Amino acid sequence: MTTTNASVCFPGSSFSFLSYEVMNSEGDQEGFLLGEVTTKVTDAISDSQLNYEKKETIVNVESSIPCHTPCSFYNGAGRVDEERLKKIVGDDYRNLVGWYRFRRNTALEPFVRERSIHYNLSQLLPQAKRTFFLLGLLTVTTSENVTTHSIDQRFFRIDPFQAVQSLPLSIVSLGSTSHSEYRSLPPFANEQRRELYGRYFPPSDKGTKDLSVTQSVNHINVVHASFQTALGCLCDMVSASESHITNFKEEIRLLKAQLRNAGIGDVRNTSQLLNLTPNFCKVEDLLGLGNCEENQPT
């Protein structure tokens, strides 16, 4: 006999980022959930001495990609544009494990159009990923004196027969951490993390078995310094890109004001718009704001 359990797991930092994005959105928001699905099968013995297998599937959500405009990858009927979808997700398309929808002051139950979008999204994925493809619904409620904001969320999986199952949510850094800090990972995930580790910490010629206690401490300090340097570089890049985005928003606001003052409802005079065209910088300038490799400790 086999029993199957499924759940959703968020790291604290990823859930904080998702909460920040939805709280600061001007209206409804939607986006994508990135991560991996792990399955663990264990043998168990019941009180009646019967052996059975316990199958546990965990959808680990490691990050999210918000879409700041509604209907950015589908139309009013819920049909998904695969080209626009891949343009938004990019190289993370293979790590797609679900999508979410944020709407204020509504019940956390999927609407008909959301079911249609979910079904069409799942059909674009490999067969192995369709079973536990997630739909996340989030909403925010405020107290009467607008001093307390509460975020409620539910995550669902929808089978091919449109049966909806709500999955329990666990946050790694919230609650008891005696066992929750550890989770099983597939071999390919360990390889990815080993590659990420090697990017910031070069391999040593000496084996770790012969390291003394003092050498081990120095080894850990070097690793810590490497990651702190890389993190500082990424923070500078994010800060610079946020400044560019803020400047773009202010420039767009001024252009809209100029258009209203000029009374341009229908664009008939091209010369008027040419005088209002902003000087946008290239995308490469935004992406090449820093070089982390130059600051790596030796």
N, C-alpha and C positions, 0 to 999 in steps of 0.2 A: 504494500500500500504506500502511496506517495501523497504527501500534502504539500501544497504550494502556497507560499506567502510572498507578497510583493509590497514594497515600500519605496519611499522617496527620501533621499538624503541630501542635505545642503551643508556645505561648509559655512561657518558663521560669516566670513567675509563676503561670500557670494550672495547669501541671503540679505546681508546689509546693503550691498550694492543694488540688488533688485528692489528692496524697500525704498531706498533713496530715490531711485529713478521714478517709481510710480508715485511717490509722495510729491515730487516736484513737477510732475506732468500737468499741463494746463487742462487737459481733459482725459478722455479714455486713451489708453495706451496698449500696445501689443508688442510682442517681441518673441525671441527664440531662446530656448534653453539648450545649453551645450554640456556634454559630459560623456558618461559611459554607463553601460548596463553590465552588472556583474551577477552571476548566478552561482550559488554554493549549495551542494547537495551533501547532507550528513545523514548518517545512520542513527536512529534513535530506537529506544526500547520503551514501550508503554508499560503501565502498571500490570497489565495482564501478560507481560513477557512476550509481547508480539513485536517483531521487528518491522520497522517501516522507515521509509526515506523521507527526510524533510528537505524540501527544495525551497531555498530563499533567494528571491530576486530583488536586487537593490538598484534603483536608478539613481546614480550619483550625478547630481547637477553641479558642475564646477564653475560655470559662468553663464552669462546671459547677454543677449544682444537686443537692445531696445529699438523699436521702430518709432520714430518721432512723428510720423504722419499716418493717419488711419488709411486702411485699404491700400497699403503700400505693396502688397504682394498678391492680392486677390481682388476680384470685382464684387459687385453688389450681390451676385448670385452665389458667391462662395467659391468660385472656380479659381484655382491657384495658377499664377503665371510662373512657370519654373525658371525662366530666364531672369526675371526680376528677383525671385527668391535666391538664386545662386549669387546674384549681384550683391544682395544685402549680406548674406552669410559668408560668402567668399570661400576661403580654404577650410573653414570650420564646418562645411557642409557634411563631411563624413562624421563629425562629432555631434550631430543634431539628435537630441533625444526627446524634444518636445517643443511646445510653444505656450505662451501665456497671454492672457487678456486681462486688463485692468479696467474696471468700470466702477464708478462711485455709486454708493447707496443702492446697490442692487443685490438680489439674492445670488448666492454662489451655486447656481445651477446652469449648465450649458444651454444656450439658446439653439434654435434650429439651424441658424446660419453658422454658428460656431461648430456645431456637429458636422456640417457640410464642409467647412474649411478644414477641420481636423481629418476627416476622411480623405479629402483630396491631397492634403499634405502627406499623410501616411502612404498613399499610393505611389508617391515619388521616391520612397525609401526602399531599401532592400527588404525582402520578406522577413528576415530575422529581426529587423528593428521595428516592425509594425506592431507586434504584440504589446510592447510596453512603451509605445509612443505616448507622451504625456500631453494633457491639456491642463494648464494651470489657470485658475480664476482667482483674482485678487480684488479686494474692495477696501475702502477706507471709510470709517465712521468717526464722527467727532462728537464730543460731549456738548451739552447745551451752552456752556460758557466758552466753547471753542478753545479749551485749554488742553484737552487730551485727544490725541488722534490714535485710533486703533486700526491695525491692518489685519484683516482676516483673509485667509487663503485656503484653497482646497485644490488638490491635484487628482486628476481622473485618468483612467485608461478606458478607451471605448473599443469594444470588440467588433468584429465585422457585422454582427447582428444588431449593432447600435445599443447594446447593453452597456450602461455606464457603471463603472466601479470606482469608488473613492479610495485612494491609497493614503495610508498614514504617512505623516511627514516627521522627520527627525532632523535636528540641527546639531552638527557635530560639537560645537563649542558651547552649547546651551544645555544646562542640566548636569547630571552626574557624568564625569569624564573618566571614571574608573575603567570602562571598557569602550566607550563610544569613540575614543580617539583612534581606535584601530579598526581597519576595514580591509577585507580581502580584495585583491586586485588581480586581474588576469595577467599572464606573462607579458603580453605586448604592452600593457600599461606600465609595467615595471621597466621595460626597455626604454619607453619614452621618458620616464623620469630619470633614468640613468643617463640618457643623452642630454637632458636639461641640466643635470648636475655637472656633467663633464664640460658643458659650455662655459661655466663660470669657475670651475675648479679643475685645473689640469691634473692628469694622472701622475701619481708619484712613482719613482723608481723602486722605492722600498715597500716591502709587503707590510700589511697592517698587523700581522701576527707578531712581529718582532718589536713593535712599538712599546716603549715604556709608558708609564702613566703621564709623565711630563710631556713626552712627545705626542701623546694622544690629545692632551689639552691644547698644545700648540697647533696640532692638526685641526682641531675644531675651531680655534680662534681664526685660523687662516680662512676656513670655509665661511665663517660668520662675516669676516671682513669683505670677502669676495661678494657675498650676497648683499651686504649693506651698500657696497659701491654700485652694484648693478641696480639696486632698488633706488638709490639716489639719482642715478642717471635717468631711470624711467620716470621718476617724479618730476624731474626737470622737463622732460619731453611732454608729459601730460600737462604740466602747468603752461608751457608755451603754446600747446595746441588749444587749451582752453582759452587763452588770451586771444588767439586768432579767431576762435568761434565767437567770443564776445564782441570782438571788433566787427565781424561779419554781421551779427545780429543788429548792432547799432547802425551799421551802414545800410542794411536793408530797411530798418525803421525810418531812417532819414530819406531814403529813396521813395518809400511809400508816401511819406508826408509831402515830398516834392511833387509826386504824381497827383495827389489829391489837390494840392494848391494850384497845379497847372490845369486841373479839370480834365485830365485825360481819362475818359471812360473807355473809349475804343481806341486802340492804337492805330492811328492813321498817319501821323507825322513821325517818320522814322528819325528825323534829325533831332527831335525833342528827346527821344530815348537814348540816342547816342551820347548826348551831353550828360546823361544821368548814369551812364554805365560805370560801375565801380572797377577798380583795378584789383582783380582777384589774383592771389598768388597760386603757384602751382601746387599740386598735391605732393610732389616730390619734396618741396620745401617743408611741408608739414611733417612728412615722415622722416626726413633726414635731419632732425634737430639736434641729434647728439650721437656720439659714438661711445658705447659702453666699453668696448674692448680696450680702448686706449687707457682706461683708468683701472684696469685689473691689477691687483697686487701681485707681486712676484714672490 
